[in-house]
Amino acid sequence: MRNSNLNEHKIKGKRLIPPFMDALGDKLKMNYWHYNRMPEYLWISLIIDEYGRNEGLRNCAYIRDFIRKNNMNIPNGKFSEILALTKREQEKLFEFMKKYNKNYIFDTLTLVCRNNQMFKKYFYKKEINNDIRINRLKNIIKKTYDKESNHTTDVKAMIIGFYDGKIHVLENCTNTIATLQNYQFTSHNAPEMPLYRSSIRAMEIALSSIEESKYYLYFWEVVNDLDECNIYAIENKKGKPMDVFIEDTKNELQYIYSKLTINELNIHVKNEILIGIATYAYKLMNEINTYNLYNTISARLILRTILDCYINIKFLVKEEQKNKQIWDEFKSYGLGQYKKNYKKNIEKGSIVTHFSPKFLELLVNEEQNEEFLVIDFGNFSKKTIRNKAIEIEELDLYETIYEYDTQYGHGYWGAIRESSMLICDNVLHNYHNVPDFNNEIVLSDISKDAKLIMIKIMRVLDTQLEISKEYGEKYYEGNL
């Protein structure tokens, strides 16, 4: 199945629904090949793997036909159905299946039917070392795990064969008819095979909801205990220090500040805010560099804040054309939030320790009495960060960097999975997640994105306060 593009999703309220889910609606019930269904069909996979595609499919068909001829209750070809047969039926079927037990392939399955003595009687080979048996099981699970591989699609084609008589195809569904007639006899290299394979997989998914069993729960419980975890961590390239860029940016900000008189800063709140935002972003960059945070969770939180700074500074410059008071409003909004913070903390008994309510009170009342300071419960300028990004024509940055890093800011599962959960690279454990207690995960480096955004901040500053020609020539032409 091809993964759909975002523009193919359907908007429903505040959700984007993939087209396949939208088409099925409430009828959709999640049922995973590798977890729910594959365990039932490893016996088919073993035959195809051992005998090769053509002979393997024929041998599976012989077994299927034998089951039908003897009216055995195995309607879906599931291993659990085979194990549920009467003792007499099992003896008859297993005796027939011995013809297709080359290299004792069915011995592998004795690991996952421990309570069925009849299966063991016919297929358990005591000469086979248990480590070899486990390794065989691991290999066949690994080979059948991918729901879209050629081998797995062959297994699914055989599954469909057990449903003969239950499948009804409309005459105008010519591709489905051609698939059912020709799949087994067509090479995987044939040009029509991609379409055939797609049809086989779609039919198997549709048929999988007809009958369900709980064998997979027993299966995974057993195989999970057969082997140890094999922890795998993705380790990205470590970030390179930004010492030169950080130092150049600091010197440039000092140069700009030195050109402003104290009187200019006092009279024109705009200049103070421009320098303040740029300095705040610079300090965030410096923290990344000083503490070598490039590949960390913290770096992503910092990067989102640097992008916040860029969106705010560019939005303020643009908005000034319509609202000359925007700079005062920006300052009042921030101080109003601090007023709310310190008063709430005092009212609740000073429960917070990482900031001083008294110091926040001093900052709030620094320029005017707080009784003249309104607390705004909405967004600054009544616009969301996304709306501001649109206004400054930086929606792409918002939808890529900001929304991704927001996952980290809110502790959503995507960020947790990427940064804090390792994978057990053992198919017998179903590739489960393992907490990264020892900090083995090295996330991708954020330095290039951080420099990109900091340079954008400096460009905005350049339009208002003019930076040096040397800095511009060094960093404005994509020299990251």
Secondary structure, 3 states (H helix, E strand, C coil): CCCCCHHHCEEECCEEECHHHHHHHHHCCCCCHHHHHHHHHHHHHHHHHHHCHHHHHHHHHHHHHHHHHCCCCCCCCCHHHHHCCCHHHHHHHHHHHHHHCHHHHHHHHHHHCCCCHHHHHHHCCCCCCHHHHHHHHHHHHHHHHCCCCHHHHHHHHHHHHCCCCCCCCCCCCHHHHHHHHHHHHCCCCCCCHHHHHHHHHHHHHHHHCCCCCCHHHHHHHHHHCCCCCCEECCECCCCCCCHHHHHHHHHHHHHHHHCCCHHHHHHCHHHHHHHHHHHHHHHHHHHHHHCCCCCCHHHHHHHHHHHHHHHHHHHHHHHCCCCCCHHHHHHHHHHHHHHHHHHHHHHCCCCCCCCCHHHHHHHHCCCCCHHHCCCCCCCHHHCCHHHHHHHCCCHHHHHHHHHHHHHHHHCCHHHHHHHHEEEECCHHHCCCEEECCCCCCECCCCHHHHHHHHHHHHHHHHHHHCCCHHHHHHHCCCCC
